[in-house]
């Protein structure tokens, strides 16, 4: 087949459904020209589409022998759930801006059920009282703030040849091409305002965009800003720490370290987690700066394990601050610098184990140890339900799932944070 242009017309592709990952899937039934016949029957994964819509023009971002990925540029038979996006850069930052919010929540619920079904997590693995119709449908919890929620944003810098000025930008989805930002609505307004001021200062000094890798800014709940520019070829600077209050306790963290993006919804999840802590001993794995364990189990015999040195340093500071605030209380927190899979000896039977792993999920050795020791309760918070479902399927050899609670930490994106509660 001859090399195809990047922009394709002459095909009509009906979108069947949205799939885990956030794209719509469809296949071309017929092609208007010989050069497009290779697309007939080939599955396409599209951004900027909704089920039932028909794609008539699209930009290819990846073309493989059995499938292709693309961005829909023109669609017909518009869905009743399609709305006008707020931002010109929405496909880069929040590609679900083009659907109404209730539909987003419903789609996330259905996709989570589909992920669980594909992993083999059927209704027999759930406690009947909380099975919620097996693994098919889980209501997604939200605080109903679908914009201006992100407390961290990293921008690219774009050189506008026409105006000979630097502009804020994001990378176009599926490419390294930069798209200048006219308006961005998913981060806190203080962040976007601060970014614009920094760019204005660069332009006043006649700086060039190519000097900089990116601009990272973070805001706490009070709207205080920290962060700055990353220069190419130079070590990342150390920025002023921020503090935020979570469930009544203050935590310190670095702007360029790990900390939750959406604190109000995170607090909702923590309040739910706290309900299931019924043992005197609690082990918090992948602890980060300690916001889960110290928020929900500070009155228990708590061990917190973190392997990142920067996060561990902040974890120590947060433990110290909590002890100094309440010296006469029963706080008994022990931080450890280690990989979670290297702290297996700390897993005990009469214990609650909290895991909040990275997107790759839990290490195989950790899963095996949990199955061998069988701690009474496992609380599994995940930013990637696909790897979580894989891990849960293995854990159900010994455990029942007593709760599945998804949270919309990342509105207007396909991403979902999911909480699973398991008991022996």
Secondary structure, DSSP 4 states (H G I P E B T S, - for coil): -PPPPSEEEEEEEEEEEE-TTS-EEEEEEEESSGGGGGGBT-EEEEES--TT-EEEEEEEEEE-SSEEEEEEEEEES--TTB---S-TTHHHH-TTTTB-HHHHHHHHHHHHHHHHHHTT--GGGB-GGG-STTTT--PPB--S--SS-BSEEEEEEEEETTTTEEEEEEEPTTSS-EEE-S---SB-HHHHHHHHHHHHHHHHTT--GGGEEEEEEEE-TT--EEEEEEETTSPPPPPPPEEEEETTEEEEE-TTS---S-HHHHHHHHHHHHHT--SSEEEEES-TTSHHHHHH-TTSEEEEEE--HHHHHHHHHHHHHHHHHTTTS--EEEEEES-GGG-GGG--SSSEEEE---TT-S-HHHHHHHHHH--SEEEEEES-HHHHHHHHHHHTTT-EEEEEEEE-TTTTSS--EEEEEEE-
